[in-house]
Amino acid sequence: MGDARAHILGIRSQALLAQAIAAAAGLGIADKLAAGPMSVAELAGHCGAKPDPLYRLLRTLAGHGIFAEEGDGHFALTPGAQPLLRDVPDSLQPILAGDFPALVWSTFGELEAAVRTGEVAFERAHGAGFFDYLAAHPQANASFDQAMALVAATEHPLIAASHDYGGVSTITDIGGGQGGLLAAILSRYPATRGVLFDQPQVIAAPAELEAAGVLDRCELVAGDFFTAVPPGADLYLLKRILHDWEDAQALSILRAVRAALGNNGRLLVIDAVMQPGNAPDPNKDLDLNIMALTGGRERTEAEFAALFHAAGLALEAIQPLPAPATLAIVHARPA
Ligand SMILES: C[S@@+](CC[C@H](N)C(=O)[O-])C[C@H]1O[C@@H](n2cnc3c(N)ncnc32)[C@H](O)[C@@H]1O
């Protein structure tokens, strides 16, 4: 009983600590301290904060190795605070601070009500569906795209290295965001062409294709994957797409891809595949996250197989990606 109480209270206090880290990221503390330690009063002036609450925020974080209080009342950057810097390659800023992280926090506050009513927590909190809201709020959409690109940056090289794309002439990435996955694959396969398919506002500036030097081998196509996707590719990718949607919508997307595939095409779905049973599985946490944000769901192997079957596809194999990715490549072919 004592252990169970401590376990639950420990989890509960993590929520406030997570908010404290987000607050420090939003205030840009790490960047202000990059040039050297600073007094709280000076720091408060630089980031538009009040000294007393700022001190108490930093004192708490310093107890967790994020910033350090020095003897003279100055605070300093620590290795634990490095990911809060904005301009480092592994910066966590995009998923901690900005419009999209703020939307996520306010969504989670609606979880209990959403479980009671069956509504989507995001819609309760923000009055519109997730992607409709983003389409109407360009700054939030840009913040979301940056957060997605950050999460995806560790996954894309693993996806590119884990499958042999040799012999594929055209790959279409459906809902491919800013093109990071195509960039990772096309960089390794110079003879392969890519099609990036997403909403018009998302493909407007495919920075990752440009940075990888593969934009000249890509076609950018704007559209709605519930209606139709471009035909003619021999391989289609759906990464972190099906999990955004309930079965009825996921089926519409798969039917659109099936119609484009012809009889010889292949589809790779890259998504979480949830383990059954009670074992801890990060994908179960991801399932709750996506339930709250979009009303979507993560799926088990059996659930993928059933969806594919309904769309005229057959599940061929499930290939888990190496850590740190928690996703798998689910191989499908026309049934
Ligand atoms: C969760 S993100 C995944 C992005 C990318 N595949 C990745 O893994 O980083 C979902 C993507 O679906 C796109 N999307 C949402 N609704 C869409 C629609 N109706 N038609 C086409 N793309 C859509 C979004 O713009 C977004 O880029």
The ligand as an ORCA input file, in Angstrom:
! r2SCAN-3c Opt
* xyz 0 1
  C       1.088     12.968    -37.524
  S       1.580     13.852    -38.953
  C       2.743     12.725    -39.700
  C       3.723     13.412    -40.593
  C       4.844     12.498    -41.147
  N       4.300     11.367    -41.893
  C       5.752     12.027    -40.039
  O       5.662     10.879    -39.617
  O       6.547     12.843    -39.557
  C       0.133     13.684    -39.954
  C       0.240     14.329    -41.327
  O      -1.000     14.123    -42.031
  C      -1.285     15.288    -42.771
  N      -2.741     15.322    -43.050
  C      -3.751     15.485    -42.152
  N      -4.936     15.453    -42.789
  C      -4.666     15.269    -44.110
  C      -5.489     15.124    -45.271
  N      -6.844     15.146    -45.178
  N      -4.886     14.920    -46.471
  C      -3.523     14.876    -46.569
  N      -2.671     14.991    -45.483
  C      -3.250     15.187    -44.284
  C      -0.848     16.397    -41.831
  O      -0.673     17.619    -42.517
  C       0.446     15.828    -41.260
  O       1.580     16.191    -42.027
*
